[in-house]
């Protein structure tokens, strides 16, 4: 069952590309640190581990979000219904708690547009429900690169109410020089039942990274000479990041009648980030430069209310969902010099002092209807209204107000060809506004102050057709898609730590995805996921390099950066319950990815293999397991991710060679 359409139903029945990764797959034989561990097997998703915990994983879905050099852009993120994507479209998922997750759902294609701004795809994580009685799990992981993870999960309750609480500590010395990291996380869920018709769910989580070192990217020659080294000036300026985030939310679900149910969610949180960059003191000498230390204080809040009406029309089921969403973001953005006198890598004089606000109000409607035994129809409409305002307290930039609006339809139809085979088709129109980071600069030398108000939202037409097979021992999902995007955001100029964005005429993404799950025999399972994608610029445009700007023509047909043309995942697992033994191996292959819009260089294609094996001992109340995991079994050297459009050519983020981890778990129930 999935909830991608806001109604719990089988993914086999809906005209939507949606994958569900269950809790067992999230945790079995995994460190439980990075989302890339769980989503590598989902087609259409490119999720790369930068080996740099000062930056988020590099995530894109069908090419959306690939240009983001930090954070997540173009993909909507949710944790228990609470957006991890801000109303401007910029998202972070560092607080996603894998230890207590029940499932992760990934939506691709046209129906992503039902989630509003920057929804080229959707990733949602859901905390597990409380157990009846009392249960607990303690886990410890140790391994290569000074990696340690300790976690404790407790859950309990009765048939109507209960709680789940999870806390974890993670630290690593890192693969590269100057890449040490530490992370503390906590997640809690409390579920209360009021009578037979009403349920209140409370969610709270927090993350703290006291100090995470940033090794920066490497040039091609640096990566070839010594992939373990830190990037230029990383040590000199002690590049690093500190993060603190807390958020809480509540969801009330109540049944009004035999046909109507209302669900309301409210939430609020704050995120504090300080990041030290390696911008040279000579560059910051320009009095218009915002400084090499970014200090962000973000407070966010929001609410969603929707009504679901379920009834029969002509003896056929009909579901109508009506809802509205409000999202708000208040940001205090400070910029400081990254030096004080002759001392580098410290907070210096204040150079930037902004107050930014983003507010979004959306209304949406969705209808589902089964007109007969063979058909299932879904259609939806979402209207979005987003306001951005900025006030510069230094007086350098004038006050700015920007408004973006969009109304986007989606529609899909499923044809039940046999009890085991469905065909479907769908269409959706989506949009993506510039984020506050995209709007931040009009020039790289500061000569044009204020936000880049000339930027327009990108709009896309998204078409998809597919087949879904659900037999007793075999599940296959196949989809073909075509996406045309107008006014997509691209980097016009990048220098001195400042990126200036522009809208380009058109890009196209076309491709195919196949996912296969099969049970070959008792205990033996196979999973294969393949993605082909051709993501290109459809019209030439001009960008700039250097200061002063030197125009360069980007021709039509250039590949979008960080989007592989081919990606393959293949996994095989064997379970022997009587022996308490499990073994698994998986191989991941990826084509080369370009580092920038000009396709000036690329990280080469690679394939790598991981393996794990473990034993479980089960008693009447206790279960203990031990697992040995080895990643990159054959010790291949490759570059997993790139820093897109990096101005100094430091694009490459190498992956480590062979690494091993020992995972220990003890559970009580």
C-alpha positions in Angstrom: 0.0 0.0 0.0 1.1 3.6 -0.8 -0.3 7.0 0.0 1.1 8.9 -2.9 -2.4 10.0 -4.0 -3.4 10.9 -0.3 -5.5 7.8 -0.3 -4.1 4.5 0.9 -4.3 2.1 -2.0 -2.2 -0.5 -3.9 0.5 1.0 -6.1 -0.5 -1.6 -8.7 -3.9 0.1 -9.1 -2.8 3.8 -9.5 -1.5 5.5 -12.7 1.5 6.7 -10.8 5.2 5.8 -10.8 5.7 5.2 -7.1 8.0 2.9 -5.1 7.8 1.8 -1.5 10.9 0.8 0.5 9.9 -1.0 3.6 11.5 -0.8 7.0 13.3 -4.1 6.7 15.0 -3.0 3.5 16.0 0.3 5.1 17.7 -1.4 8.1 18.8 -4.9 7.2 22.5 -4.9 6.7 22.6 -1.1 6.4 24.4 1.5 8.5 21.2 3.6 8.7 23.1 6.9 8.2 22.5 8.0 4.6 19.3 8.0 2.5 21.4 6.7 -0.4 21.6 3.3 1.3 17.8 2.8 0.9 17.1 4.4 -2.4 19.8 3.0 -4.7 17.3 0.4 -5.9 14.6 2.8 -6.9 14.6 3.5 -10.7 14.6 7.1 -11.9 16.4 8.3 -8.7 20.0 9.4 -8.8 21.3 9.7 -5.2 25.1 10.0 -4.7 27.1 10.0 -1.5 29.5 13.0 -1.6 31.7 11.5 1.2 31.2 15.0 2.7 28.7 15.4 5.6 29.0 19.2 5.3 26.9 18.9 2.2 23.7 16.9 1.6 23.6 13.9 -0.7 23.3 14.7 -4.4 19.7 13.8 -5.2 17.7 14.1 -8.5 14.6 12.4 -9.8 14.4 12.1 -13.6 16.9 14.9 -13.7 15.0 17.3 -11.5 17.3 18.7 -8.8 20.5 17.6 -10.6 21.9 21.1 -10.9 21.8 21.8 -7.2 25.4 22.2 -5.8 24.1 22.0 -2.2 20.9 21.0 -0.5 18.0 19.5 -2.5 16.2 21.5 -5.2 13.5 20.4 -7.6 12.4 17.5 -5.4 9.8 17.7 -2.6 10.8 16.1 0.7 8.4 15.1 3.6 8.8 13.5 7.0 5.6 12.2 8.5 3.6 14.7 6.3 5.8 17.6 7.4 7.6 19.3 4.5 11.4 19.2 4.6 11.2 21.4 1.6 10.7 25.1 2.3 8.1 27.2 0.4 10.9 28.6 -1.8 11.7 25.0 -3.0 15.0 24.4 -1.1 15.0 21.3 1.0 17.2 19.3 3.4 16.7 15.8 4.7 19.4 15.5 7.3 16.7 15.0 10.0 15.2 11.9 8.2 15.3 9.1 10.8 16.0 5.8 9.2 16.2 3.9 12.5 12.5 4.3 13.3 11.2 4.4 9.7 8.3 2.2 8.6 8.7 3.0 4.9 9.9 5.5 2.3 7.8 6.3 -0.6 9.2 7.8 -3.8 6.9 9.4 -6.4 8.1 10.1 -9.9 6.4 11.6 -13.0 3.3 13.7 -13.6 1.6 13.1 -10.2 4.5 14.7 -8.4 2.9 18.0 -9.4 0.1 17.4 -6.9 2.6 18.4 -4.2 3.1 22.0 -5.5 6.3 24.0 -6.0 9.5 22.2 -7.0 7.9 18.8 -7.2 9.8 17.2 -10.0 9.7 14.2 -7.6 8.6 13.4 -4.1 10.4 11.5 -1.3 8.4 10.8 1.9 9.5 9.0 5.0 7.1 7.7 7.6 7.8 6.8 11.2 6.6 3.3 12.3 3.4 3.1 14.4 3.8 2.1 18.1 3.7 -1.6 19.0 1.2 -3.1 21.4 3.1 -3.9 24.6 6.7 -2.8 24.9 9.6 -3.3 22.5 13.1 -2.0 22.2 16.1 -2.2 19.9 19.7 -1.3 20.6 22.3 -1.2 17.8 25.9 -0.5 17.3 28.0 -0.3 14.1 31.7 0.1 13.8 34.0 0.0 10.7 36.4 1.6 8.3 37.1 5.3 8.2 36.7 5.5 12.0 32.9 5.0 11.6 30.7 4.5 14.7 27.0 4.6 15.1 25.1 3.9 18.3 21.3 3.9 18.4 18.4 3.1 20.8 14.7 2.6 19.8 11.9 2.2 22.2 8.2 1.6 21.4 5.1 0.7 23.4 1.4 1.2 23.9 -1.9 -0.5 23.8 -4.5 -1.0 21.0 -5.5 2.7 21.0 -2.4 4.7 22.0 1.4 4.5 22.1 4.7 6.0 21.4 8.0 5.5 19.4 11.2 7.1 20.4 14.6 6.8 18.6 18.0 8.4 19.3 21.3 7.9 17.5 24.9 9.1 17.5 27.1 8.9 14.4 30.7 9.8 13.9 33.4 9.2 11.3 36.9 10.3 10.5 36.0 10.4 6.9 37.6 9.1 3.7 39.3 12.3 2.8 41.5 14.6 4.7 39.5 17.2 6.6 36.3 15.3 6.4 35.6 14.3 10.1 31.9 14.4 11.0 29.6 14.0 14.0 25.8 13.8 14.1 23.3 13.4 16.9 19.6 12.7 16.0 16.4 12.0 17.8 12.9 11.3 16.6 9.7 10.7 18.6 6.1 9.8 17.7 3.1 9.8 20.0 -0.3 8.4 18.9 -3.5 9.1 20.9 -6.9 7.7 20.1 -9.9 9.8 21.1 -12.9 7.5 20.9 -13.5 5.4 17.8 -13.3 8.2 15.2 -10.4 10.5 16.1 -6.7 10.0 16.2 -4.0 12.6 17.2 -0.4 12.0 16.2 2.4 14.1 17.6 5.8 14.1 15.9 9.0 15.7 17.1 12.6 15.4 15.9 16.0 17.1 16.2 19.4 17.0 14.7 22.7 18.5 15.8 26.1 18.4 14.0 28.5 20.2 16.4 31.1 20.5 13.7 31.4 18.8 10.3 34.6 19.4 8.3 34.2 20.2 4.6 37.0 18.7 2.4 35.7 20.6 -0.7 35.9 19.2 -4.2 39.0 18.3 -6.2 40.2 19.1 -9.7 40.8 16.3 -12.1 44.6 16.3 -11.5 44.1 16.4 -7.8 41.7 13.5 -7.8 44.1 11.5 -10.0 47.2 12.3 -7.8 45.6 11.7 -4.4 41.8 11.2 -4.1 42.1 11.3 -0.3 43.4 14.9 -0.1 41.3 17.9 0.9 40.6 20.5 -1.7 42.6 23.7 -2.2 42.5 26.0 0.8 40.2 23.7 2.8 42.8 23.4 5.6 44.0 27.0 5.3 40.4 28.3 5.9 39.3 25.4 8.1 36.1 24.9 5.9 33.4 23.4 8.1 29.7 23.5 8.9 27.6 23.6 12.1 23.9 22.7 12.1 21.1 22.6 14.6 17.4 21.8 13.9 14.3 21.1 15.9 10.8 20.7 14.7 7.4 19.5 16.0 4.1 18.7 14.3 0.6 17.3 15.0 -1.8 15.5 12.8 -5.5 15.2 13.7 -7.6 12.7 11.7 -11.3 12.4 12.4 -14.3 10.7 10.7 -17.2 13.1 10.3 -19.6 10.6 8.8 -19.8 7.3 7.0 -18.4 9.0 3.9 -16.3 12.0 5.1 -12.9 12.2 6.9 -10.9 15.3 7.7 -7.1 15.4 8.3 -5.3 18.5 9.6 -1.6 18.9 10.1 0.3 21.8 11.8 4.0 22.1 12.3 6.8 24.5 13.2 10.6 24.3 13.4 13.9 26.1 13.2 17.2 25.4 11.5 20.5 27.2 12.4 23.4 26.8 10.0 26.9 28.3 10.0 29.2 27.4 7.1 32.8 28.5 6.6 33.9 28.6 3.0 37.4 28.8 1.4 36.9 32.2 -0.3 40.2 34.0 -0.5 40.8 37.0 1.6 41.9 39.0 -1.5 38.4 38.3 -3.1 36.6 39.4 0.1 38.6 42.6 0.1 35.9 43.9 -2.3 33.7 45.9 0.1 30.6 44.6 -1.8 31.5 40.9 -1.2 29.1 39.2 1.3 31.9 37.3 3.1 33.1 33.7 3.3 31.0 32.7 6.3 27.3 32.1 5.8 25.2 32.2 8.9 21.5 31.3 8.4 18.7 31.3 11.0 15.5 29.8 9.6 12.1 29.5 11.3 9.4 27.7 9.4 5.8 26.8 10.0 2.8 25.6 8.2 -0.5 23.8 8.1 -2.5 21.4 5.8 -6.2 20.6 6.0 -8.0 18.3 3.6 -11.4 16.6 3.4 -11.8 13.2 1.8 -15.3 12.2 0.7 -15.9 8.6 -0.3 -19.2 7.5 -1.8 -20.7 5.5 -4.6 -21.7 7.0 -8.0 -23.7 4.6 -10.1 -22.6 1.7 -7.9 -19.0 2.6 -8.6 -16.5 4.1 -6.0 -15.8 7.8 -6.1 -13.3 9.7 -3.9 -13.1 13.5 -3.8 -10.3 15.2 -1.9 -10.3 18.9 -1.2 -7.5 20.7 0.7 -5.5 23.8 1.4 -1.9 24.3 2.5 0.0 27.2 4.1 3.8 27.3 4.4 5.9 30.1 5.9 9.6 30.7 6.2 11.4 33.5 8.0 15.1 33.7 7.3 17.9 35.8 8.9 20.9 35.7 6.6 24.2 37.0 7.8 27.5 37.1 5.9 30.8 37.5 7.7 34.4 37.7 6.5 36.2 34.4 7.1 39.2 36.0 8.6 40.0 38.5 11.4 43.3 40.3 10.9 45.8 37.6 9.9 43.8 34.7 11.4 41.9 32.7 8.7 38.9 30.4 9.1 37.2 32.5 11.9 34.3 34.8 11.9 35.3 38.4 11.0 33.4 41.6 10.2 29.7 41.6 9.3 29.2 42.0 5.5 25.6 40.9 5.0 22.4 41.3 7.1 19.2 40.3 5.4 15.7 39.5 6.5 13.9 37.2 4.0 10.4 35.9 4.1 8.6 33.3 1.9 5.0 32.5 2.2 3.0 30.0 0.2 -0.8 29.3 0.0 -2.0 26.4 -2.1 -5.5 25.0 -2.8 -5.9 21.5 -4.3 -8.6 19.1 -5.5 -8.4 15.5 -6.5 -11.0 13.0 -7.8 -10.7 9.3 -8.2 -13.4 7.2 -9.9 -13.8 3.6 -11.0 -16.4 3.7 -13.8 -16.2 0.0 -14.3 -14.3 -3.1 -13.4 -11.5 -2.4 -15.9 -10.9 1.4 -15.4 -9.5 3.6 -12.7 -9.4 7.4 -13.3 -7.6 10.1 -11.3 -7.6 13.9 -11.9 -6.3 16.7 -9.8 -5.7 20.5 -9.8 -3.4 22.6 -7.6 -3.2 26.3 -7.4 0.0 27.8 -5.8 0.6 31.4 -4.7 4.1 32.2 -3.4 5.4 35.5 -2.0 9.0 36.4 -1.5 10.2 39.5 0.3 13.7 40.7 1.3 15.0 43.5 3.4 18.7 44.4 3.5 19.5 46.0 6.9 22.8 47.3 5.6 21.0 49.5 3.2 23.0 48.4 0.1 20.1 46.6 -1.6 16.6 48.0 -2.0 13.6 46.2 -0.5 12.3 43.5 -2.8 8.9 41.8 -3.2 8.3 39.0 -5.7 5.1 36.9 -6.3 4.8 33.7 -8.2 1.5 31.9 -9.1 0.7 28.7 -10.9 -2.3 26.4 -11.5 -1.3 22.9 -12.5 -3.5 20.0 -13.6 -2.7 16.3 -13.4 -4.7 13.3 -14.8 -4.2 9.6 -15.2 -6.0 6.5 -16.2 -5.4 2.8 -15.4 -6.6 0.0 -17.6 -6.9 -3.4 -15.9 -5.9 -5.7 -18.7 -5.9 -8.9 -16.6 -6.0 -9.6 -12.9 -2.2 -9.4 -12.9 -1.4 -6.8 -15.5 -2.3 -3.1 -15.6 -1.5 -0.4 -18.2 -1.6 3.3 -17.5 -1.0 6.7 -18.8 -0.8 10.1 -17.1 0.0 13.8 -17.7 0.9 16.6 -15.3 2.1 20.2 -15.5 4.5 21.3 -12.8 6.6 24.4 -11.8 9.7 25.3 -9.9 10.3 28.7 -8.5 13.8 30.1 -7.9 14.9 29.5 -4.3 16.3 32.2 -2.0 19.8 31.0 -2.9 19.0 31.2 -6.6 17.7 34.8 -6.2 20.6 35.9 -4.0 22.8 37.6 -6.6 22.5 39.7 -9.8 26.3 39.9 -10.4 29.4 38.1 -9.2 31.2 41.3 -8.3 28.4 42.9 -6.3 28.0 45.8 -8.8 24.3 45.0 -9.1 22.8 44.7 -5.6 19.5 43.1 -4.6 17.7 39.9 -5.5 17.6 38.6 -9.1 14.0 39.6 -9.7 14.3 38.8 -13.5 14.2 35.1 -12.8 11.0 33.3 -13.7 9.6 30.0 -12.5 10.4 26.9 -14.6 7.3 25.1 -16.0 7.2 21.6 -17.3 4.8 19.3 -19.2 5.2 15.7 -18.0 3.9 12.7 -19.9 4.2 9.0 -18.9 2.9 5.6 -20.0 3.6 2.3 -18.3 2.8 -1.3 -17.4 2.5 -2.9 -14.0 2.7 -6.7 -13.5 1.8 -8.2 -10.1 2.0 -12.0 -10.1 2.5 -14.3 -7.1 6.2 -14.5 -7.3 7.1 -11.6 -9.7 6.5 -7.9 -9.8 7.5 -5.7 -12.7 6.9 -2.0 -13.2 7.9 -0.3 -16.4 7.4 3.3 -17.5 8.4 5.5 -20.4 8.4 9.3 -20.0 8.8 12.6 -21.8 9.3 15.9 -20.0 9.5 19.3 -21.7 10.6 22.2 -19.4 10.6 25.9 -20.2 12.6 28.6 -18.4 14.7 26.1 -16.5 17.2 27.6 -14.1 20.9 27.5 -15.1 24.1 29.1 -14.0 24.8 32.3 -16.0 28.0 33.2 -14.1 29.9 31.7 -11.1 32.8 33.4 -9.4 34.0 34.4 -5.9 31.5 32.3 -4.1 28.5 33.9 -5.9 26.3 32.2 -8.5 24.1 34.3 -10.9 21.3 32.3 -12.4 19.3 32.7 -15.6 16.3 31.1 -17.3 17.1 29.1 -20.4 14.6 28.4 -23.2 13.9 24.7 -23.0 15.2 21.4 -21.8 13.9 17.9 -22.5 14.0 14.7 -20.5 13.0 11.4 -22.1 13.6 7.9 -20.9 12.5 4.6 -19.5 12.5 2.8 -16.2 12.1 -0.8 -15.3 12.0 -2.4 -11.8 11.7 -6.1 -11.2 11.2 -8.0 -7.9 11.2 -11.8 -8.0 11.2 -14.7 -5.6 13.3 -17.4 -7.4 12.8 -20.0 -4.6 12.2 -20.2 -0.9 14.3 -17.5 0.6 16.0 -16.4 -2.6 15.0 -13.0 -3.9 16.2 -10.8 -6.8 15.7 -7.1 -7.4 16.7 -5.3 -10.6 16.2 -1.6 -11.4 17.3 0.1 -14.7 17.0 3.7 -15.8 17.7 5.2 -19.2 17.5 8.9 -19.6 18.4 11.5 -22.2 18.3 14.9 -20.5 19.5 17.7 -22.7 19.1 21.4 -23.5 16.7 21.8 -26.4 17.9 25.2 -27.5 21.2 27.0 -27.4 21.9 29.7 -24.8 24.8 31.9 -23.6 26.5 31.7 -20.2 29.6 33.4 -18.9 32.9 32.5 -17.4 35.3 34.6 -15.3 35.4 38.2 -14.3 34.8 40.1 -16.5 32.1 37.9 -18.1 33.3 36.0 -21.2 30.3 34.8 -23.2 30.2 31.1 -24.0 27.5 29.4 -26.1 26.0 26.3 -24.7 24.7 24.3 -27.7 21.4 22.5 -28.0 21.9 18.8 -27.2 24.3 19.3 -24.3 23.6 16.9 -21.5 22.3 18.2 -18.2 25.0 17.9 -15.5 25.0 15.2 -12.9 22.4 13.1 -14.8 23.6 9.7 -16.0 22.3 8.3 -19.3 22.2 4.8 -17.8 22.0 3.4 -14.3 21.6 -0.2 -13.1 21.0 -1.8 -9.8 21.0 -5.6 -9.3 20.6 -7.3 -5.9 20.3 -10.9 -4.8 19.5 -12.1 -1.3 19.1 -15.5 0.3 17.5 -16.1 3.7 17.7 -19.4 5.6 15.3 -18.9 8.6 16.1 -22.2 10.2 19.8 -21.4 10.3 19.1 -17.8 11.2 21.4 -16.8 8.2 21.1 -14.2 5.5 23.4 -13.2 2.7 23.1 -10.6 0.0 25.1 -9.0 -2.8 24.3 -6.0 -4.9 25.9 -4.3 -7.9 25.4 -0.7 -8.9 26.5 0.7 -12.3 26.3 4.2 -13.7 27.2 6.0 -16.9 29.4 9.1 -16.8 28.0 12.3 -15.6 29.0 15.8 -16.8 30.2 18.4 -14.3 28.7 21.5 -15.8 26.2 22.9 -18.3 29.0 23.3 -20.9 29.9 19.6 -20.7 33.5 20.6 -20.2 34.4 17.5 -18.2 32.8 14.4 -16.8 33.1 11.9 -14.0 33.6 8.5 -15.6 31.3 5.5 -15.6 31.7 2.9 -12.9 30.3 -0.2 -11.4 30.8 -1.4 -7.8 29.7 -4.4 -5.7 28.7 -4.7 -2.1 28.1 -7.9 0.0 26.9 -8.7 3.4 26.2 -11.8 5.5 24.8 -12.2 9.0 23.3 -14.5 11.6 20.3 -14.0 13.9 19.6 -15.8 17.2 16.0 -15.6 18.4 14.7 -16.5 21.9 11.3 -16.1 23.5 11.7 -12.3 24.1 15.1 -11.4 22.7 16.6 -11.4 19.2 20.3 -10.7 18.5 21.9 -10.3 15.1 25.4 -9.8 13.8 26.1 -8.7 10.2 29.3 -8.0 8.3 29.0 -5.6 5.4 31.7 -4.9 2.8 31.2 -2.1 0.3 33.1 -1.8 -2.9 34.3 -5.4 -2.6 36.7 -5.2 -5.5 38.3 -1.9 -4.3 37.5 0.1 -7.4 38.5 3.8 -7.6 35.8 6.1 -8.9 34.1 9.5 -8.5 30.6 9.1 -7.2 29.4 12.7 -7.2 30.3 16.1 -8.7 29.9 19.7 -7.5 27.9 21.1 -10.4 29.2 24.2 -12.1 32.0 24.7 -9.5 33.8 27.9 -10.5 37.4 26.8 -9.9 37.2 23.4 -11.6 37.0 21.6 -8.3 34.2 19.4 -9.5 35.1 15.9 -8.2 34.2 14.1 -5.0 35.9 10.6 -5.0 34.5 7.6 -3.3 36.6 5.4 -1.0 38.0 2.0 -1.9 37.0 -1.2 0.0 35.3 -0.5 3.4 33.9 -2.9 5.9 31.4 -2.5 8.8 30.3 -4.8 11.7 26.6 -4.2 12.6 25.2 -5.5 15.9 21.6 -5.4 17.0 19.7 -6.6 20.1 15.9 -6.4 20.2 13.4 -7.1 22.9 9.7 -7.8 22.4 
